[in-house]
């Protein structure tokens, strides 16, 4: 049975919002809230158009909007299928692993690098250590539903905690810190965007030059010590940051 039959889909013809956009927003909401789960096949566009009293081009445009966002994919001989929901991450001091797990995204991790390196000028300044001194470098690829979502490079001061590769693949870095008795208190964070390099594109399954979200974060414990400097890149089709803005009185 077409899963969209169970959805309370409707359009307001008196609204200035285009009909295709009204439909795409309702389908996107169903995906985001897990009503349409990854792997679900949508029904025939003609039947959906007839049920809502819309033209087939309108329904096709609504679905194409979600294909362009990476939420749906058209598979030849199969149909239109839900791929995944985009993760909207609130701006708070939490780990990507915990956020994904809370959202039911079944995160997995591949550790690409787990070693000790000499601190660069940037890393030394962020962590408050001597330039050229030893720091721990961890590079990981975070996946959901088997697809890459983020590449994460983290530097930590020496001797902070035992970074076992198996544990890093089984859980999140912040969870390991908390288990080791480190109390995370605050962070300084910068968000940006840029074009993917060839290496980043290959890791994340994107085209070279594709837009990527970036995040740099220096995290401090409750004593004011810098415990982590992270530099992460994200696929914008899979990931976004969510802000809450308040008016300053």
QUIMO-V310401 format. One record per backbone hydrogen bond with DSSP energy under -0.5 kcal/mol. CO is the residue of the C=O (numbers start at 1). NH is the residue of the N-H. Records with the same first field share a line. If there is no record, write none. Layout:
CO=NH, NH
//
This chain:
2=5
3=6
4=7
7=9
11=13
12=15
18=22
19=23
20=24
21=25
22=26
23=27
24=28
25=29
26=30
27=31
28=32
29=33
30=35, 36
31=34
35=37
37=40
40=42, 82
41=3
44=48
45=49
46=50
47=51
48=52
49=53, 54
55=59
56=60
57=61
58=62
59=63
60=64
61=65
62=66
63=67
64=68
65=69
66=71, 72
67=70
71=83, 84
73=75, 81
74=76
75=78, 79
79=75, 81
80=42
81=73
82=39
86=88
87=89, 240
88=90
89=242
90=92
92=94
95=99
96=100
97=101
98=102
99=103
100=105
101=104
105=145
106=145
108=143
109=111
110=112, 141
113=139
115=137
117=135
119=132
120=124
121=125
122=126
123=127
124=128, 129
130=133
133=119
134=158
135=117
136=156
137=115
138=154
139=112, 113
140=142, 152
141=110
142=149, 150
143=108
144=147
147=144
149=235
150=142
151=233
152=140, 154
153=231
154=138
155=229
156=136
157=160
161=163
162=164
164=168
165=169
166=170
167=171
169=109
172=176
173=177
174=178
175=179
176=180
177=182
178=181
181=183
182=184
183=222
186=220
187=189
188=218
190=216
192=214
194=212
196=209
197=201
198=202
199=203
200=204
201=205, 206
207=210
210=196
211=236
212=194
213=234
214=192
215=232
216=190
217=219, 230
218=188
219=227, 228
220=185, 186
221=224
225=221
228=219
229=155
230=217
231=153
232=215
233=151
234=213, 236
235=238, 239
238=87
240=89
242=91
//
